[in-house]
Amino acid sequence: TPLYSSAASDVYKRQAIQEATGETRQSLGLFERLRGQILSLAAAYIGLYSAINQIGAVVNSYRTLEAAQNRLSAAFGQDQQQTRKELGFLSQQADRLGVSFGTLADEYGKFAIAAQAANFSADATRQIFLAVAEAGRVNKLSTEQMSGTFLALTQMISKGTVSSEELRRQLGDRLPLSLIHI
């Protein structure tokens, strides 16, 4: 009967192994399901976070457009047709120059108000602004440098008269090639 007890022992061992393996498989299945649930929650969170960021970007774009529209309306005497025309011009130039619409619109709005106060025509305002923006792009000026350049130009125009010496001194450091186009 030692042979029988050895065979019985083997059966019990196999059963024990099968039970242990089955429980392991069940626990592995549980961990796999838990892992899947965690990954699903993470993906849902990432999707929600992305959607919230997109909504925030839309709101910021709307604010930028509204601020540009308000500033241009003030510069062009609340003329909605001229304001739309200027917004279209800015959009087109921003795409062409590879500059952010918000940045370009902000600087143009400030410049247009100063130019209007100095009795510049809309065409002259556009030509000067565009010449400086193009020169800034060619010279690879940063957004901050461009803002500084337009600030200097706006301040000069606000005075009512611009001397060539002041133009050279104020813009020469920031935008050396701009004098050729203006």
C-alpha positions, 0 to 999 in steps of 0.5 A, spaced: 500 500 500 505 504 500 504 505 492 497 507 493 499 512 498 504 515 494 498 515 488 493 518 493 499 523 495 500 525 488 492 526 487 492 530 493 498 534 490 495 535 483 489 538 487 492 542 491 496 545 485 490 546 481 486 549 487 492 554 488 493 555 480 486 556 480 486 561 485 492 565 482 488 565 476 482 568 479 486 573 483 490 575 477 484 576 473 482 580 479 488 584 478 487 585 471 480 587 472 482 592 477 488 595 472 483 595 467 479 600 471 484 604 473 487 605 466 480 607 464 479 612 469 486 615 467 484 615 460 477 619 462 481 624 466 485 625 461 480 626 456 476 631 461 482 635 462 483 636 455 476 638 454 477 643 459 483 646 456 480 646 450 474 650 453 479 655 456 482 656 450 476 658 446 474 662 452 481 666 452 480 666 444 474 670 445 476 675 450 482 676 445 478 678 439 473 682 444 479 686 446 481 687 439 474 689 437 473 694 443 480 697 442 479 698 434 472 700 435 475 706 439 480 707 434 475 708 428 470 712 432 465 706 433 465 704 425 463 697 426 464 696 418 471 699 419 472 695 425 471 688 421 475 690 416 481 692 420 480 685 424 480 681 417 486 685 416 489 683 422 487 676 422 490 675 415 497 679 417 498 674 423 497 668 419 502 671 413 507 673 418 506 667 423 505 672 429 499 670 434 493 674 432 492 676 440 499 679 440 498 683 433 491 685 435 493 688 441 499 692 439 495 694 433 489 697 437 494 701 441 498 703 435 491 705 431 488 709 437 495 713 437 495 714 430 488 716 430 489 721 435 495 724 431 490 724 425 493 719 421 489 715 415 487 708 416 491 706 410 497 710 413 496 707 420 496 700 416 502 701 412 506 704 418 504 698 422 505 693 417 512 695 415 514 695 423 511 688 424 514 685 417 521 688 419 520 685 426 519 678 423 525 679 418 529 681 424 526 675 428 524 679 434 521 676 440 514 678 442 517 682 448 521 686 443 516 687 438 511 690 444 517 694 446 518 697 439 510 698 438 510 702 445 516 706 442 512 708 436 506 709 439 509 714 444 512 718 438 506 718 435 502 720 441 507 726 441 504 729 435 511 730 431 516 725 430 523 727 428 528 722 424 533 723 430 528 720 435 525 715 430 533 713 430 534 713 437 528 710 439 527 704 434 534 704 432 536 699 438 530 695 437 529 694 430 535 696 425 532 695 419 525 698 420 528 705 418 529 703 411 521 701 410 518 707 414 
